[in-house]
Amino acid sequence: MSEFRAGILITVLLLAVALSSTLLTSVEAARRLPEGQQYAGHRMLHERARSLIMVWVAQLTQGPSPRGPGH
């Protein structure tokens, strides 16, 4: 039984070493953008949204709402 326990202990230790080396050498997948390019995509999206809203507002009718039921 002692040889069996020793084999299990060695197997557990090898698994622990393999898992710890894998976890310690893992690399984060995200990368940092150079300074100034961080919000370039957001700025472009903001400009597109702003121009779209301006088009929608330009299509609104001018003046007061019509009188009648529900107004």
Backbone as ProteinMPNN parsed JSONL, in Angstrom:
{"seq_chain_A": "MSEFRAGILITVLLLAVALSSTLLTSVEAARRLPEGQQYAGHRMLHERARSLIMVWVAQLTQGPSPRGPGH", "coords_chain_A": {"N_chain_A": [[0.797, -1.189, 0.0], [2.012, 1.211, 0.574], [3.594, 1.815, -1.619], [1.642, 2.293, -3.506], [0.39, 4.556, -2.407], [2.55, 6.318, -2.514], [2.873, 6.523, -5.272], [0.467, 7.77, -5.958], [0.81, 10.178, -4.581], [3.06, 11.251, -5.89], [1.983, 11.577, -8.444], [-0.028, 13.481, -7.914], [1.554, 15.625, -7.051], [3.03, 16.13, -9.407], [0.956, 16.931, -11.114], [0.151, 19.253, -9.747], [2.439, 20.861, -9.99], [2.532, 21.143, -12.773], [0.1, 22.482, -13.297], [0.452, 24.831, -11.778], [2.673, 25.983, -13.054], [1.58, 26.495, -15.535], [-0.41, 28.36, -14.901], [1.117, 30.437, -13.856], [2.636, 31.306, -16.001], [0.876, 32.304, -17.826], [-0.41, 34.588, -20.25], [-1.848, 37.783, -20.497], [-4.555, 38.418, -22.633], [-5.445, 40.825, -23.648], [-4.428, 43.861, -25.233], [-2.627, 46.903, -24.939], [-3.445, 50.01, -26.347], [-1.582, 52.434, -28.251], [-0.905, 55.688, -26.872], [-3.404, 58.12, -27.333], [-4.784, 56.784, -29.325], [-6.682, 55.46, -28.004], [-9.331, 56.284, -27.712], [-10.19, 56.713, -30.267], [-11.933, 55.202, -31.849], [-14.258, 55.503, -30.367], [-14.682, 58.233, -30.594], [-15.211, 58.473, -33.341], [-17.553, 56.95, -33.532], [-19.187, 58.498, -31.91], [-19.351, 60.856, -33.422], [-20.703, 59.904, -35.698], [-23.156, 59.124, -34.561], [-24.024, 61.582, -33.607], [-24.36, 63.064, -35.995], [-26.413, 61.561, -37.149], [-28.511, 61.961, -35.324], [-28.826, 64.699, -35.673], [-29.846, 64.735, -38.266], [-32.286, 63.439, -37.864], [-33.569, 65.277, -36.126], [-33.75, 67.447, -37.827], [-35.712, 66.577, -39.515], [-38.021, 66.811, -38.083], [-41.223, 68.331, -37.64], [-41.859, 71.831, -37.698], [-43.03, 74.226, -35.303], [-46.076, 74.515, -33.24], [-47.807, 71.699, -31.71], [-50.61, 70.045, -33.28], [-53.982, 70.993, -32.463], [-56.512, 69.208, -30.696], [-58.204, 66.044, -30.029], [-56.494, 64.186, -27.613], [-54.252, 65.758, -27.529]], "CA_chain_A": [[0.0, 0.0, 0.0], [2.83, 2.415, 0.638], [4.008, 2.137, -2.99], [0.456, 2.855, -4.144], [0.238, 5.919, -1.885], [3.66, 7.111, -3.034], [2.561, 6.797, -6.677], [-0.595, 8.784, -5.987], [1.411, 11.435, -4.123], [3.91, 11.76, -6.971], [1.083, 12.023, -9.51], [-0.657, 14.722, -7.468], [2.587, 16.665, -7.065], [3.325, 16.48, -10.799], [-0.178, 17.723, -11.603], [0.192, 20.569, -9.098], [3.532, 21.622, -10.607], [2.145, 21.462, -14.142], [-0.943, 23.506, -13.257], [0.987, 26.096, -11.279], [3.526, 26.589, -14.077], [0.686, 26.992, -16.575], [-1.074, 29.559, -14.406], [2.077, 31.511, -13.631], [3.199, 31.789, -17.26], [-0.17, 32.728, -18.751], [-0.284, 35.964, -20.711], [-3.133, 38.437, -20.671], [-4.836, 38.518, -24.061], [-5.706, 42.209, -24.05], [-3.234, 44.665, -25.484], [-2.844, 48.32, -24.733], [-3.264, 50.826, -27.536], [-0.717, 53.59, -28.036], [-1.595, 56.868, -26.351], [-4.076, 58.914, -28.359], [-5.636, 55.933, -30.148], [-7.576, 54.729, -27.119], [-10.72, 56.674, -27.885], [-10.425, 57.084, -31.657], [-13.151, 54.517, -32.276], [-15.387, 56.102, -29.663], [-14.907, 59.547, -31.189], [-15.838, 58.281, -34.638], [-18.918, 56.508, -33.266], [-19.901, 59.667, -31.388], [-19.631, 61.761, -34.544], [-21.744, 59.296, -36.536], [-24.414, 59.213, -33.827], [-24.405, 62.998, -33.567], [-24.878, 63.465, -37.309], [-27.693, 60.886, -37.339], [-29.507, 62.667, -34.512], [-29.081, 65.986, -36.323], [-30.725, 64.47, -39.409], [-33.625, 63.16, -37.317], [-34.131, 66.522, -35.604], [-34.067, 68.294, -38.973], [-36.929, 66.075, -40.133], [-39.181, 67.111, -37.243], [-42.007, 69.481, -38.107], [-41.677, 73.037, -36.893], [-44.259, 74.822, -34.807], [-46.754, 73.817, -32.17], [-48.535, 70.476, -32.023], [-51.988, 70.338, -33.668], [-54.965, 70.892, -31.392], [-57.515, 68.183, -30.919], [-58.256, 65.014, -29.009], [-55.223, 63.533, -27.315], [-53.128, 66.715, -27.479]], "C_chain_A": [[0.844, 1.259, 0.0], [3.319, 2.815, -0.758], [2.848, 2.779, -3.757], [0.252, 4.301, -3.704], [1.344, 6.831, -2.421], [3.411, 7.47, -4.502], [1.481, 7.857, -6.822], [-0.035, 10.145, -5.597], [2.275, 12.058, -5.215], [3.051, 12.301, -8.115], [0.423, 13.356, -9.151], [0.344, 15.876, -7.496], [2.925, 17.093, -8.494], [2.196, 17.308, -11.411], [-0.174, 19.128, -11.016], [1.276, 21.441, -9.72], [3.148, 22.043, -12.025], [1.089, 22.568, -14.168], [-0.407, 24.841, -12.782], [1.891, 26.757, -12.312], [2.684, 27.144, -15.22], [0.034, 28.29, -16.137], [-0.105, 30.72, -14.243], [2.636, 32.078, -14.928], [2.132, 32.233, -18.247], [-0.024, 34.22, -19.052], [-1.677, 36.539, -20.896], [-3.357, 38.698, -22.159], [-5.04, 39.951, -24.527], [-4.39, 42.939, -24.294], [-3.594, 46.127, -25.295], [-2.574, 49.066, -26.034], [-2.305, 51.96, -27.233], [-1.539, 54.793, -27.587], [-2.191, 57.685, -27.493], [-4.996, 58.092, -29.24], [-6.68, 55.211, -29.306], [-9.034, 55.029, -27.408], [-11.033, 57.069, -29.323], [-11.705, 56.442, -32.176], [-14.378, 55.112, -31.628], [-15.72, 57.469, -30.259], [-15.629, 59.421, -32.518], [-17.292, 57.844, -34.466], [-19.762, 57.67, -32.759], [-20.27, 60.62, -32.519], [-20.725, 61.204, -35.449], [-23.107, 59.395, -35.861], [-24.92, 60.642, -33.796], [-24.984, 63.443, -34.903], [-26.226, 62.802, -37.592], [-28.801, 61.573, -36.55], [-29.83, 64.02, -35.128], [-30.007, 65.817, -37.525], [-32.146, 64.216, -38.922], [-34.302, 64.44, -36.829], [-34.524, 67.447, -36.755], [-35.362, 67.847, -39.652], [-38.181, 66.367, -39.31], [-39.916, 68.327, -37.804], [-41.793, 70.646, -37.151], [-43.03, 73.515, -36.392], [-44.919, 73.997, -33.736], [-47.466, 72.563, -32.646], [-49.959, 70.842, -32.416], [-52.924, 70.155, -32.481], [-55.956, 69.772, -31.727], [-57.48, 67.133, -29.841], [-56.869, 64.35, -28.828], [-54.037, 64.476, -27.262], [-53.337, 67.699, -26.377]], "O_chain_A": [[0.416, 2.283, -0.532], [3.448, 4.003, -1.056], [3.052, 3.694, -4.555], [-0.027, 5.171, -4.529], [1.089, 7.991, -2.744], [3.702, 8.588, -4.927], [1.558, 8.727, -7.688], [-0.369, 11.155, -6.217], [2.219, 13.268, -5.434], [3.352, 13.35, -8.685], [0.328, 14.253, -9.989], [0.007, 16.981, -7.922], [3.089, 18.284, -8.763], [2.447, 18.27, -12.137], [-0.467, 20.093, -11.721], [1.057, 22.63, -9.953], [3.412, 23.175, -12.43], [1.18, 23.491, -14.978], [-0.774, 25.882, -13.327], [1.878, 27.981, -12.436], [3.042, 28.163, -15.81], [-0.065, 29.229, -16.927], [-0.477, 31.871, -14.471], [3.07, 33.229, -14.952], [2.451, 32.515, -19.403], [0.426, 34.999, -18.212], [-2.578, 35.862, -21.393], [-2.449, 39.146, -22.86], [-4.824, 40.25, -25.701], [-3.378, 42.668, -23.646], [-4.745, 46.524, -25.477], [-1.599, 48.788, -26.733], [-2.214, 52.407, -26.09], [-2.727, 54.894, -27.892], [-1.532, 57.908, -28.509], [-5.909, 58.647, -29.851], [-7.476, 54.436, -29.835], [-9.879, 54.136, -27.356], [-12.057, 57.706, -29.569], [-12.48, 57.092, -32.878], [-15.428, 55.219, -32.262], [-16.89, 57.821, -30.409], [-16.558, 60.18, -32.795], [-18.169, 58.325, -35.184], [-20.925, 57.809, -33.139], [-21.388, 61.133, -32.559], [-21.582, 61.954, -35.916], [-24.102, 59.715, -36.512], [-26.118, 60.882, -33.943], [-26.002, 64.135, -34.931], [-27.093, 63.417, -38.213], [-29.91, 61.746, -37.057], [-30.985, 64.447, -35.109], [-30.861, 66.668, -37.772], [-33.104, 64.723, -39.506], [-35.484, 64.656, -37.095], [-35.527, 68.154, -36.664], [-36.035, 68.655, -40.293], [-39.294, 66.184, -39.802], [-39.303, 69.232, -38.37], [-41.575, 70.46, -35.954], [-44.059, 73.232, -37.005], [-44.429, 72.935, -33.353], [-47.7, 72.386, -33.842], [-50.48, 71.851, -31.941], [-52.711, 69.303, -31.619], [-56.19, 69.449, -32.892], [-56.796, 67.307, -28.832], [-56.192, 64.012, -29.798], [-52.921, 64.042, -26.978], [-52.505, 68.583, -26.172]]}, "name": "protein", "num_of_chains": 1, "seq": "MSEFRAGILITVLLLAVALSSTLLTSVEAARRLPEGQQYAGHRMLHERARSLIMVWVAQLTQGPSPRGPGH"}
